[in-house]
């Protein structure tokens, strides 16, 4: 199992921490779209946690480029 955790800069006026957890298996294209959509939110998550459930496609390789 491979995980990616990304901590983003939270807005100064916000005291609430927002986490997004994404579980994936063999869906690297969908995972890319999902992570991009999370990064485009007006209030982005402070942390994005990806749990890769033993993918056999390019998921792990792509996640390593995102860390």
C-alpha positions as CSV (number, residue, x, y, z in Angstrom):
1,X,0.0,0.0,0.0
2,X,1.3,3.4,-1.0
3,X,0.1,6.6,0.6
4,X,0.6,10.3,-0.4
5,X,0.0,13.1,2.1
6,X,0.2,16.7,0.9
7,X,0.0,19.6,3.3
8,X,-1.1,22.8,1.7
9,X,-1.0,26.3,3.1
10,X,-4.2,27.1,5.0
11,X,-5.7,30.6,4.8
12,X,-4.7,32.7,7.8
13,X,-8.3,33.6,8.8
14,X,-9.4,29.9,9.0
15,X,-8.9,27.9,12.2
16,X,-10.6,24.7,10.8
17,X,-8.4,22.1,9.3
18,X,-9.8,20.3,6.2
19,X,-8.6,16.9,5.2
20,X,-9.5,15.0,2.0
21,X,-9.1,11.3,1.9
22,X,-9.1,9.5,-1.5
23,X,-9.0,5.7,-1.8
24,X,-8.0,4.3,-5.1
25,X,-7.1,1.1,-6.9
26,X,-6.0,1.0,-10.6
27,X,-7.6,4.3,-11.5
28,X,-4.7,6.6,-12.0
29,X,-6.6,8.8,-14.6
30,X,-9.5,9.3,-12.2
31,X,-7.1,9.9,-9.3
32,X,-5.3,12.7,-11.3
33,X,-8.7,14.3,-12.0
34,X,-9.8,14.0,-8.4
35,X,-6.6,15.5,-7.0
36,X,-6.7,18.3,-9.5
37,X,-10.3,19.1,-8.6
38,X,-9.3,19.2,-4.9
39,X,-6.5,21.6,-5.6
40,X,-8.8,23.9,-7.6
41,X,-11.4,24.4,-4.7
42,X,-11.8,27.9,-3.4
43,X,-11.1,26.5,0.0
44,X,-8.5,23.8,-0.7
45,X,-8.0,21.0,1.8
46,X,-5.1,21.5,4.2
47,X,-4.1,17.9,3.7
48,X,-4.8,15.4,0.9
49,X,-4.4,11.8,1.9
50,X,-4.4,9.2,-0.8
51,X,-4.7,5.5,0.0
52,X,-3.6,3.3,-2.8
53,X,-5.2,-0.2,-2.4
54,X,-2.4,-2.2,-4.1
55,X,-2.8,-0.8,-7.7
56,X,-1.1,-2.5,-10.5
57,X,-1.3,0.4,-12.9
58,X,0.8,3.6,-12.9
59,X,-0.8,4.9,-9.7
60,X,2.2,4.4,-7.4
61,X,4.6,6.0,-9.9
62,X,2.3,9.0,-10.3
63,X,1.9,9.4,-6.6
64,X,5.6,9.5,-6.1
65,X,5.9,12.4,-8.4
66,X,3.3,14.3,-6.3
67,X,5.0,13.9,-2.9
